[in-house]
Amino acid sequence: MTIKKSVEGQRSIHLDIPQLQKKHEVFNSPATIFEPQTSAGRRDGSSRNSVHPTLPAVSAPEKKLTLFALRLAVLEKAATGLGTLGFIWATVVLLGGFAITLENTDFWFITFILLIEGARIFSRSHELVWQHQSTWSIADAGISSFRKLRLSSSTLVVSVKDMLSPVSSGTRKQSQSSREISKTTDAPNVREQKLQRKTTRIWISSEVPIVPYGGWVFLSRNISKILYWLQLLSAMVCIVLSLMKLIEHNYGEVAKGDTDKRNRKAALIIFYALALAEALVVLTEKLYWEWKVVICKLLEGVNDECDLGASGMISTQRFFYDSYSKCISGSIFDGLGMDMVTFATDLLSSNSLDEQLIGARILQRFSTNKRFSNDTLQKIGTTLPVIERLVEILNWKDPQEEEIRLSAAAIVSKLAGKKQNSLRVTGIPGAVESISSLLQTNRSPSSAADEIGEKKIIFDHEDYGYWTFNHLGLLILKKLARDHDNCGKIGNTRGLLPKIIDFTHADERMLKDSSGTTSQDLNVRRSLQLMKRLASTTGTTGKILRREISEIVFTISNIRDILRYGEKRPELQKLGIEILTSLAQEVDVSERIGETGGVLKDLLKIFFRQGVPEDQRDVRIVAGEALAMLAFESKSTCHRILKLNVVEGLVVALEVPLIHVNAGRILRNLCTYTGPESFNQLKGVTAAAPIVSAFFC
């Protein structure tokens, strides 16, 4: 607190609000169900987390690539313009007007230069196509190209031998087949062989045999390199030929009075100068390309700044070639309008599995990166077709599409973290059902006939990432459950609540083992957190949800196991107890909980537990709240508590500052809602009179 004096002499007091809030959090006990709560607070306090600090604007790294593409396009169009002008000049002025009067060397030099220029223009126009094609398939990148070259060359040798010796062909095929079987059996990574690409009715660019037995020569990246060097060579030859004629300056003698050859010298100088200028611009472009790409490693730098990882080089190269193609084919400024997120969303909507994977990887990286996540999620969230595509991908079951589905689930989980985006997600028809498909497991086969085909696809692959998808599905649902309307949609989705409750199951071995956190631990915790939000929903929706949750057979029994064996997992016990407290708001549900054997006994055991570490004392508090709520207006539950002979323990608990409030609430409910038949069991309550009277002194 600081006291400042104004100009008029009046004093003003200024409080440091953040520090005041911290002190309030320290001295106040955790919020309980008995404290007054607003409707916003009952929605899991989403209002407290809704305001995030504004991060400084971050420049997009891909701007370097679009600017580089723009500069290359300027040089390329300048070279093309000079080449076109030189071609027109040669065909119209020289070969058209002076073809007969030209010297023999000039005629052939001009013809050769025009052929070279035509070859360069042809190479340039097709180089971009093949460069773009070289990034079509992820399998064509990196060291796999050399591996393909080696395999293709060995295949060529074997094929020639087979043609010369047909008899040995069958033997070789049998031995090769046996080797492949043994390799498949002994392979260290069985999963990669299970996920081999299926044969389709269309050709994949990397599989097209343009020329038999020479596939490695005609790989996309090799053809683009051949065209690149052809351009470079043509430019150098053009420079040499043009300089030779310009330096020699010998264009033949012109006799006096010969008007046909009067302007021949000037026309030839202009043509050779145009050819030289065009070739120099081409070389400048190539040198600039080599400087930025090879020496400065521009693509690698942008890839690192975008944090796309080693596999992201394919994405970065493809983005650059796309922007460069736009600058070349249209206006030089067309490529400046491209950005990595839009590029990724376009690929995600493609029919190619490789393109979908590239787009999914980019969006996942950008949506989980602290520097780019806000802008990325905002752009995705305002583009409904992209959200629909992501939700659609969540239903994919093919193991070949596992990584794409995983990336889509991670992106949707980030989208669901913002309220406006979460409403857009759930506003898509069938969105919650798609998210529910992430909770599919291989533990219990379904009896539904329409699911047999999907189960068979997944069960054939033991390495399929069930737990990861389950965790992301629960995380998405938990974030969606912050909104009241979304809770209703979750409850109305057929078969979803039983799936969620199934994940709350934790066996005794897992609960007693506190050595580390496993995938099952994370899913149990996440499912309990989701159930807590659903059970604490307000209004009519909350009442319906609490009844539906309690009617599922394993709801209370799973929580009872956590209470009984989870002494080493206090965070799970606390979540389970809070769920019971919320469910107990409904009278019929409260009776059902009290009738479940062992629940009251386990709650009392936790409530009376001694020697609990300070950071785990909240478990005792919430256990007392649950007991007080279960005993409230429930005669049968009060009788069950009295049968456990805990009155004396409750009286003693009145002297314990941590739990004396809840102990008093339980005793009050026991005295209020039990009849005369329980008089003898309540005699011990009289011993609490001195303790209670001390509170009023």
Helices and strands as residue ranges (DSSP letters): E 2-5, E 11-14, H 17-27, H 46-49, H 63-88, I 89-94, H 95-97, H 104-134, G 138-140, H 144-164, H 166-186, H 190-194, G 205-207, H 220-248, G 259-261, H 264-290, I 291-295, H 298-305, H 312-329, G 334-337, H 340-348, H 353-368, H 373-381, H 384-393, G 399-401, H 402-415, H 419-426, H 431-436, G 437-439, G 449-451, H 452-459, H 466-480, H 484-492, H 496-502, H 508-512, H 519-535, H 539-551, H 554-565, H 570-583, H 587-595, H 599-607, G 614-616, H 618-631, H 635-643, H 647-653, H 660-672, G 676-678, G 680-688, H 689-695
